[in-house]
Structure formats: structure tokens, C-alpha cells
Amino acid sequence: MGLKDIGSKLPPGFRFHPSDEELVCHYLYNKIRAKSDHGDGATDLVEIDLHICEPWQLPDVAKLNAKEWYFFSFRDRKYATGYRTNRATVSGYWKATGKDRTVMDPRTSQLVGMRKTLVFYRNRAPNGIKTTWIMHEFRLECPNMPPKYVERVTNLCR
């Protein structure tokens, strides 16, 4: 059962609006822990592939309320031997804007993750046309974690 199913059963007025800390410390951490424990990785958030979905297709996949959507997405590498992330889709690309923001654990005041803001541009760089689609990408800041478990939780808003 995903958030979409849960949302249809909640009383009117209920809002799913987790803080940055809750997204990283609860949802993302539990998702990765379930994978590393060889579990099924089941969580309440939907898994999608950002590289085959356009932003306007995502609300139907992960919708819980009218303005924000939450889902997991695997990190795709631009080059097999490199560390650059592939953020291209068929009709455009996600471009990072601003600097990464830190996410601190409220209990221990330690750095647990980072938040990156991305804006969707139609067409290809450098002639892309900026759109109103904005995404916040969260990642765990854990250098000792094997790369195969690196995932992202994403908050998409328009």
C-alpha cells in the first residue's frame, strides 16, 4: 500500500507534510536499511525512475495532495566510471540550482543528509527553457555506505 492508497482513506483536512529531517531520518534511512538487511525495502513512498518520467507525469504516480508529491528514485550515473549524476529525461533535464542544504538529526544535532534543489528545463542544455517544476532531492550523508545502496527521496512541487 502506497501513500496514494493511504491518502484516499484519510479524513478530510489531513496533510502529509514531513520535514526535511523526517524525510531523511525516517523514510530514506529506513528504505536503505531495509535494502541492506536484504528485506523487500517496502515503505510508504513509491519508487520511480526519474529518467523515463517527465515531471508532468509524476503527480499521477505519487500523488497524495494537490501541490507536492514524494517518491524514491535511484541515482543514475551519467558515465559508468564517473560520479556525475544523470538527470536527463526524454524532453529535458533537471538542473541543480543554489547550494546544497544540510539536514541535521534533531536528536543528535549531527549531519545526516543533504538537500539539493533542482529546476526542470525543457530541451537540451545550454538552450533549455526553464519551467515551473521544482524538485528537492534528499540524500543520506554517509560516506561509509556502499554505493549500491545510495538512493534519493524526492519532493516534487510545482
C-alpha positions in Angstrom: 0.0 0.0 0.0 1.5 3.3 -1.1 0.8 6.9 0.0 -1.7 7.3 -2.8 -3.8 4.4 -1.3 -3.4 5.7 2.3 -4.3 9.3 1.2 -7.7 8.1 -0.1 -8.6 6.6 3.3 -7.6 9.6 5.5 -10.1 12.1 6.8 -10.6 15.5 5.0 -8.1 18.1 6.0 -5.2 15.6 6.7 -1.9 16.7 5.2 1.3 14.7 4.6 3.9 17.4 5.1 7.1 15.8 6.5 10.1 17.9 7.5 13.5 17.5 5.8 14.7 15.7 8.9 11.7 13.3 8.8 12.3 12.6 5.1 16.0 11.7 5.7 16.0 10.2 9.2 12.8 8.2 8.8 11.8 7.5 5.2 15.2 7.4 3.4 17.1 5.8 6.3 14.5 3.0 6.7 14.4 2.4 2.9 18.2 2.0 2.8 18.3 -0.1 6.0 15.6 -2.4 4.6 17.7 -2.9 1.4 20.9 -3.5 3.3 19.2 -6.1 5.5 18.1 -7.9 2.3 14.5 -7.1 3.1 12.0 -6.1 0.4 12.5 -2.4 1.1 8.8 -1.8 1.5 7.9 1.7 2.6 5.0 4.0 2.2 6.7 6.0 -0.7 6.5 5.0 -4.3 9.7 4.1 -6.3 10.0 5.6 -9.7 12.6 6.1 -12.4 13.1 9.8 -12.9 14.8 9.3 -16.2 11.8 7.8 -18.0 9.2 10.1 -16.4 8.6 13.7 -17.3 7.6 16.0 -14.4 4.0 16.3 -15.5 3.6 12.5 -15.4 4.8 12.2 -11.8 1.7 13.5 -10.0 -0.4 10.6 -11.2 2.2 8.1 -9.9 3.0 9.5 -6.4 0.1 11.9 -5.7 -1.0 12.5 -2.1 -2.1 16.1 -2.2 -2.6 18.7 -4.9 0.8 20.5 -4.8 3.5 18.2 -3.5 4.5 14.6 -4.3 7.0 12.3 -2.6 8.8 9.3 -4.0 12.1 7.3 -4.1 14.3 7.3 -7.1 17.6 5.5 -7.7 20.6 7.6 -8.6 21.7 7.1 -12.2 25.3 7.8 -13.3 25.9 9.9 -16.4 29.1 7.8 -17.1 29.7 4.3 -15.9 33.1 5.1 -14.4 32.2 8.6 -13.0 30.3 10.2 -10.2 28.2 12.7 -12.2 24.5 12.1 -11.8 22.3 11.7 -14.9 19.3 14.0 -14.6 18.1 14.0 -18.2 14.7 12.9 -19.4 13.4 12.5 -23.0 12.1 16.1 -23.2 14.5 18.0 -20.9 16.7 17.8 -17.8 16.8 18.7 -14.1 19.4 21.4 -13.3 20.8 22.0 -9.8 20.3 25.5 -8.5 21.7 27.1 -5.4 23.9 25.3 -2.9 23.2 22.0 -1.1 21.5 22.4 2.3 22.4 20.4 5.3 19.9 18.2 7.1 20.6 17.7 10.8 19.3 14.9 13.1 17.2 16.8 15.7 18.1 14.3 18.4 21.9 14.3 18.0 22.5 17.5 16.0 24.7 15.6 13.6 24.7 15.9 9.9 22.6 13.1 8.4 21.8 14.3 4.9 21.8 16.9 2.2 19.0 18.6 0.2 19.6 19.7 -3.3 17.1 21.9 -5.3 16.6 21.2 -9.0 14.6 23.0 -11.6 13.3 21.3 -14.8 14.3 22.7 -18.2 12.8 21.7 -21.5 15.0 20.8 -24.4 18.8 20.3 -24.0 21.5 22.4 -22.4 22.6 25.1 -22.9 19.4 26.2 -24.8 16.9 24.8 -22.2 13.8 26.6 -21.3 13.1 27.0 -17.6 9.8 25.6 -16.3 7.9 26.0 -13.0 8.7 22.4 -11.9 10.9 22.3 -8.8 12.3 19.2 -7.1 14.1 18.8 -3.8 16.4 15.8 -3.8 17.4 14.4 -0.4 20.4 12.0 0.1 22.0 10.4 3.1 25.4 11.8 4.0 27.1 8.6 5.0 30.5 8.1 3.3 30.9 4.5 4.6 27.8 3.2 2.9 28.3 1.1 -0.2 27.4 3.0 -3.4 24.8 0.3 -4.5 22.6 1.4 -1.6 22.6 5.1 -2.5 19.1 6.3 -3.2 17.2 9.5 -3.2 13.9 10.6 -1.8 12.4 13.4 -3.8 9.9 16.1 -3.1 8.4 17.4 -6.4 6.4 20.6 -6.3 5.0 23.0 -8.9 
